[in-house]
Amino acid sequence: MNFDDLFYRYFGTSSAESLSSGARAAGIEKMQVDLGLSRDRGQRFALWAVLYMPGAAPDLDVSFPDPDDRNAARNLMDLMAEADEQLPR
């Protein structure tokens, strides 16, 4: 999945700066529903990863029945935390 396409699909814009709080909430809700319905591992991971960024991702045990997918998600979480620590304050 292309991030720009995914963002436009759920939020109706390619610019995060132009999102209203209502559009943001609606887009997140649509993504959560699609995550719950999807059976494609790659699509589920992409949706979960985008939901993780604003803190809207469901728990790993709910999102990923496969332990390898849960470990991949934990790795992403660790990488994001490490990258956040590297940002200048």
Secondary structure in CASP SS format (residue, H / E / C, confidence):
PFRMAT SS
TARGET T0000
AUTHOR 0000-0000-0000
METHOD secondary structure of the structure
MODEL  1
M C 1.00
N C 1.00
F H 1.00
D H 1.00
D H 1.00
L H 1.00
F H 1.00
Y H 1.00
R H 1.00
Y H 1.00
F H 1.00
G C 1.00
T C 1.00
S C 1.00
S C 1.00
A H 1.00
E H 1.00
S H 1.00
L C 1.00
S C 1.00
S H 1.00
G H 1.00
A H 1.00
R H 1.00
A H 1.00
A H 1.00
G H 1.00
I H 1.00
E H 1.00
K H 1.00
M H 1.00
Q H 1.00
V H 1.00
D H 1.00
L H 1.00
G H 1.00
L H 1.00
S C 1.00
R C 1.00
D C 1.00
R H 1.00
G H 1.00
Q H 1.00
R H 1.00
F H 1.00
A H 1.00
L H 1.00
W H 1.00
A H 1.00
V H 1.00
L H 1.00
Y H 1.00
M C 1.00
P C 1.00
G C 1.00
A C 1.00
A C 1.00
P C 1.00
D C 1.00
L H 1.00
D H 1.00
V H 1.00
S H 1.00
F C 1.00
P C 1.00
D C 1.00
P H 1.00
D H 1.00
D H 1.00
R H 1.00
N H 1.00
A H 1.00
A H 1.00
R H 1.00
N H 1.00
L H 1.00
M H 1.00
D H 1.00
L H 1.00
M H 1.00
A H 1.00
E H 1.00
A H 1.00
D H 1.00
E H 1.00
Q H 1.00
L C 1.00
P C 1.00
R C 1.00
END
